[in-house]
Amino acid sequence: MKYSAVILAAGKGVRMVSKLPKVLHPVAGKPMVAHVINQVKAAGIENIILVVGSGRQEVEEAMSGEQVHFVVQEQQLGTGHALMQARTAAKHSEQVLVLAGDTPLLKPEMLKKLIQFHEQQKAVATVLSCEAEDPFGYGRIIRNQEGFLECIVEEKDADVSQKAIKEINSGIYCFNTGIIFDKLANLNNNNSQGEYYLTEVIEILKKENKQVAVYLSPDSESIHGINDRQQLAYAESILRQRINIQLMKEGVSIVDPLTTFIDSEVKIGNDTVILPFTMIEGKTVIGTNCRIGPSSRISSSLIGNNVNIESSRILEAKIGDDCNIGPYAYLRPGAVLHSGVKIGDFVEIKKSVIGENSKIPHLSYVGDAQVGKGVNIGAGTITCNYDGFNKYNTVLEDGVFIGSNSNLVAPVKIGKNSYTGAGSTITRDVEEDSLAVERAAQKNIIGWAKRIKKQ
């Protein structure tokens, strides 16, 4: 059967107390609704419809690369009203899967089982339910004496006995497309919220003796919805635990998973060790046999094999094989390190290419520079790349040795195998195989200290 998926993402999310639309709050590095979209795709559904409303421009911009269709719910009048907006976009499918955009813990296996059950039961509607220890906030599944679905009662409309029921409505459904959209026209809003509940369609279908099924899933964790920051933190902890477990299954050593935070799109090679208090974010790719941490933060970077990064910040950088970084190094966007590079403590690299086997051991700033192979940059060296108006480039060719505490005033070029004397401020190009020294001659004043002490 051909399916469409309708993801409801139009709500304001008032309890988040945020200017950001609820479904855009990140979980493990990407918006919660992006997780839902990805799991629906993994379940095999290609036609995905996102119902947007509150903050719709932000949601559409954030999800513009996800290949989904957007439909607008101008007024947020409930889940039934939201689904009505998708009628045209879903009309070419036989069945429609409906789910919420605030359930980032969903698994494609659960969705596949729901679809399979729906088809096996030959149902016009199937509700996904589960049993929750704390069912507060969810609609309750009310069954008759034979155990079949009688109705679904929302939390705010439930009486005391109904609130004690632990089987909850997940908010995920399968419907026959033609039937569901016809029945939506019959909904009313005679309830405490004045909204059109999608659950009322279930009652309409039952009254017409249509086949309505309930798939009771054993996995209550995956349908966890997010309405506030506390629930967001819970989902974050679960998803990151899943990520760490999967990486460890793939051969990555994570010394302390509880203090290691890895985003969902990160890729890490086997035999790499991640030490505690490390964050790896964005679409970072790390090779094999690396050692990362402790206390390192890496964002959207490419890292080769056999790399050691200790207590450092890496942001949108590219690091080749066999490099050693840190401790306390800072690689900023545009930093490119070829193989065998050493970046030591309190070194900052910005928008610079560092050639093979070059070393910047400590206490240096290198920005807007092209550094060749086998270069050594002494402690306390800086590239003076900004004159207050423009940025300029520094070029250090292969084999250059920069003495400690040198200032390289860009634009400047140091030729192959040349040296600069310690403490020099270099403002002019230096030819190959040369020594550049720029500092005043040392002058010793005999007896000066003794005279000062007498005064």
N, C-alpha and C positions, 0 to 999 in steps of 0.2 A: 504493500500500500504506500501511497505517496503522502508524506507528512509535511506539514508546516509547523513551526514552533513560534508561539507568541509569548514574548517575555514582557511582563508588566513592569514598567520602570518609570511611571509618571508621578508617583507620590512625592510629597514634599519632604518626608522624613523629619517631622518636627522635633522628635525626641533626640535627634542627633545634635540639635542646637548648633547648626552650622549653615554658613552661606553656600557651601558646596552641596550639590544634589546628593542625596543619600547613596545612590547606586554608584557614584564616582569615588566614594571613600575607598582608599586602597587597602587591599588585603594581600599580604605577601608580595607586595611590589606592583600590583596592578588593580584597577578599579574592580569592585566586587561584581559588577555586571559583566565585565570581560571574562571572569571565571565562568559565569553561567553560560555565556555565548560559546566559550571554548568547549564546555562539557556537552552542550547540545550538538555541536559539530562532531565531537568525538562519538556521540551516539548515532551518528549517521544522517542527521537532518541538515539539509542545505538551505532550505527556504526559511530564514529566521527573520521574524518581524519584531521590532522593538517599539513598544508603545511608550511614547515620551510625553511629558507635560510640564511639570514644574522644573525649571532650569533646563528646558529642552535644548536650547542652543549649546550649552556646555556639554550636555550628554551627546548630542549629535557630533560635535567637534571631536570629543574624546573617542568616540566609537566609529569615526569616519573610515577607518582602515579595516573594519571588521567584516565587511561585506554583509551588512544587514539592511533590511528595509525599515524605514522610520514611518510611523503613523502617529498622529497627534491626538491626545485627549485634552481638549481645551479646558474643560472643567473636570476636576477630580471627583467624580460621582460614584466611585466604587469599582470593584473588580469586574462586575458584569458590564458596566458602561465602558470600561477600558477595553475589554475584549471586543465589544461591538465595533470599535474603531478599526479593527484589523480585518473586517469582513472582506473588503475588496482585495487586500494583499494576500489573503489565504484562500481565495475562492477556487484556485486550481488544484488544491490538495484534497484528498479524500478524508484525511484525519488531521486533527490539530492537537498539538501538545501545548498546554498552557502552564506557565510557571512564572515565578516572581524573580525580579532582578536583584533581590537582596539575599540570595541563598548561594554564597560562593563555595560552600563545601560540597555541593552536588558532585556525584560521580556518574560517569556515563553508563557504568554497569547497572546502576539503579534505574536510569531512564530506559535502558534497553529492556530490562525486566518488566517495567511498567507497560511498555509498548507491546511486548510479547503477551503479557497477561490480558491486556485489552483486546488483542486480536483473538486469543484463545477463547475468551468469554463471549465473543461476538457482541460486545457491548456497544451501545451508542455513547456511553459515558463511563469512564473509570476514574475513580478518585484514588490517589496515593495517600495512604495513611501510615502512621507508626504509633508506637506507644512511648509516651514521654513521662519521665519521673515527675517533672514539673510542667504540666500542660498549660500553665497560665499564658493567656494571650492568644491561644490558638482556638479555632473552631473545633467543636467536639463531634466525633462520629457517633451518632445515635443508631443503635441496631435494634431490630425487633426481636421477638422471642425466638425466632428461627435463626437468628444471627445475621440476617441480611440487613443491608443499609435501609434505615427508615428516613433519616434526614441528617443535615449538618446544622448545628447551632453555633453561632458566633459567641465568643466570650462575653460580650456585653449584653447579649440577649439570653444567656443561659441562666437557668435557675440553679439553686444550690446543688441538687442531685446531679444535674448535668455537668456542672463544673468539676465534680469529683471523678468524672470519666477521664481515663488517661489516654485513650485512643484519640489521636488528633488528626485533623485535616492538614496535610502538608502544604496545601495551596497549589498542588501540581495535579493536573488532570489530562486525560486523553478524551477527546470528543470526536464524534462524527461531524465533519465540517458542515455539511448541509443542514443537519438537524439543529446543531447548537446555535447557529446564527439565526435560524427561524425562531427558536424558542427565546432568544435574548429579547426579542421585541415584546414578549409578554411579561417581562419583569416589572415589579413595582418597588417603590422605596419606602414601604411602610415598616420601618424599623427605627431603632434608637439613633442611628447615624444619618438617616435620610438618604441612604445610598442604595445603589442597585447591586445586590450581592450575586456573584456568580453561583454561589451555593444554592440559591433558590431555583436555578435551572434544574438541579438534581431533583428537587421535589416535583417540579412540573413534569419531568420525564417519568418519574415513578408513578405519578397519577395517571399518566397515559400508558402505563404498563410497558414502558420501554426498558430494555435491559440495561441496568445500571450496576456496575461492579465496584468493589473496593479491593485494591491491592495493598495488603498490610505488609509493609517492608520491615525487616528486622533491623534496619540501619536508621536509627533516629538521629544520629549525629549529622548525617549529610543534609538533612532538610532544615537545619538550623537557620532561622531567619534573623536578620539584623535590623533592630529598631533603635538601638542606642549605643553609646560608646563602650559600655560594658560587654554587650553582645559582640561588638566589633572586635574587642580584644580577645574574647573567647575564640571566635572564628580564626583570628590571626594565629593563636597558639596551636590550634588543631591543624591548620593548613601547613604551618611551618614544621610541625612534627611529622606530618606526612612527607613533606619534601625531604627532610633529613633522613627519614627511614628509607625512602627510595634511593637516595644517594648512597647510603651505606650498603644497600643491597647491590648497588652497581660498583662497589669496590672503593668508595671514598671513606676515609677514616675521619670521623667527627668525634673529637675527644670528649666534648661535653655538649650534647645536643640541646640541653636546656639554655645554654648561653651562646648558642650559635644561630644566627638569623640569616637565612638564605632565601632569596626571592624565587618565585615559581618558574621563571624563565632562565635561570642560571644553569649552565652546563659545566660539569667538573669531571675530569678524567680519573681513571682508577689509580690507586696508590697515592693519591694526594691526601695530605693530612691537614685538617682544619682545626686549629687550636681555639681555646675558649675566647669569648667576648669578641667574636669576629662577625662582621656584617658583610654579606655579598649581595649586591643589589643589581636591578635592571637585567640586561641581557648579557651579563658577564659570561665569558667563556674561559675556563682554566684548564690547562693541560694535565698531563700525567706526572706523577711523582713530584708534586710541588709541596711546599710547606707554607701554610698561610696562617699568620697570627703569631702570638695572641694579640688581641686588641687591634685588629686591622679592619679598615672599612674600604671596600672595593665596589665601585659603581660603574656599570656599563663599560667594562674594559676587556681587552683580549690579552690573555696571559699564556705564554708557551709552556713547554715542559721543563721540569727540573728547576723551577723558580722558587726562591725563598723570599717571602715578604713578611717582615717582622714589625709589628706595631706601627703601621704606616697607613696613609690615606692615598688611595689610588682612584682618580676620577677621569673617566673617558680617556684612558691611556692604552698604549699597545706595548707589551713587554715580550721580548723574544726569549728563546730558550736559555737556560743556564744563567739567569740573572739573579743578583742578590740585591734586595731592597731593604733599607732601614737598618736600625730602628728609627722611627720618627721622621721618615721621609714623606714628601708630599709631591705626588705626580699629578699635575693638573691637565685639563683637556689639551690634546695635541701633543702630549709627550709620547715619543716613540723611542723605545730602547731596542737596539739590535742585540744579538746573542752575546752572552758573556759580560754584560755591563754590570758594574758595581755602583750602586747609589747608596751612600751611607747616611749617617745620622744628621738630622736637621738640614737636609738638602731639598731644595724645591726646584722642580723642573716644570716649565710651562712652554707649550707650543714649540718644542725643540726635538730634533732627531739626534740621538746619541749612538755613535757607531760601535761596531763590534769591539769587545774587550776594553772599552774605555772605562775610566774610573772617575767618579766624583765622590770622594770618600766622606766629606763632612763639611757642614757649615757653609754651604754655597747656594747661590741662586743662579739658575741658567734659564733665561727666557728668550724666545725668538732666535734660537741658535741652531746652527748646523755643525755638529761635532763629529769628526771623522773617527777612524779606527785607532785603537791603541793610544788614545789621548788621556792624559792625567791632569785633572784640575785640582789644584791645591786648596787647602782649607781657607775659608773666608773669601773666596772669589765670587764676584758678581758680574753679570753682564748688565751694563747700564743701557737698557734697551728703549727707554722712554725719556723724551726730552720735554715732556709737559704738553706736547701737542701730537706727536707721532711716535709709532713704534718702529725700531730699526733692527736689522739682523746682524748677528755675530757669526763668523765662520771660523772654526778651528779645524784645520786640515789634519790628515793622518799624522800620528806620532808627536803631536804638540804636547809640550809640558808647560803648564801654567803655574807659576810660583804662588805660594800662599799669599792671601790678602791682596790679590790683584783686582783692579777695576778695568773691565774691558768696555770701553765707551763705544757703543754702536753708532753708525755702521763701521765695522772693523773686521779685518781678515788677518789671521795668523797663519803663515805658510807652513808647509810640511816640515816636521821635525824641528820646529823652532821652539825657543824657550822664552818665558818672560821672567824677569827677576822678581823675587818676593817683594810685595809692597808697591808694585808699579801700577800706575794708571796709564793704560795704553789707549791712545786716541788716534793713532795712525796705523795703517797696514804694516805688517811685518813680513819680510821676504822669507823664503824657505831657508832652513838650516841656519837661522840667525838667533841672536840673543837680544831681546828688547828689555832695556832697563830705563825706568823713568822715575827718579826720586832724587832728592837733594843729597849732596855728598855729606857723609857723617862728620860732625864736628864735635870734638871732645873738649870741654872747658875744664881744665885742671883746677881742682880746689873749690869748684862752685858749690857743691853740697855742704862743705865745711863752713863756708861763709854764710850760707843761708841759715844754717843751724845757729850760728852765733847771733844773727839778727833776731 
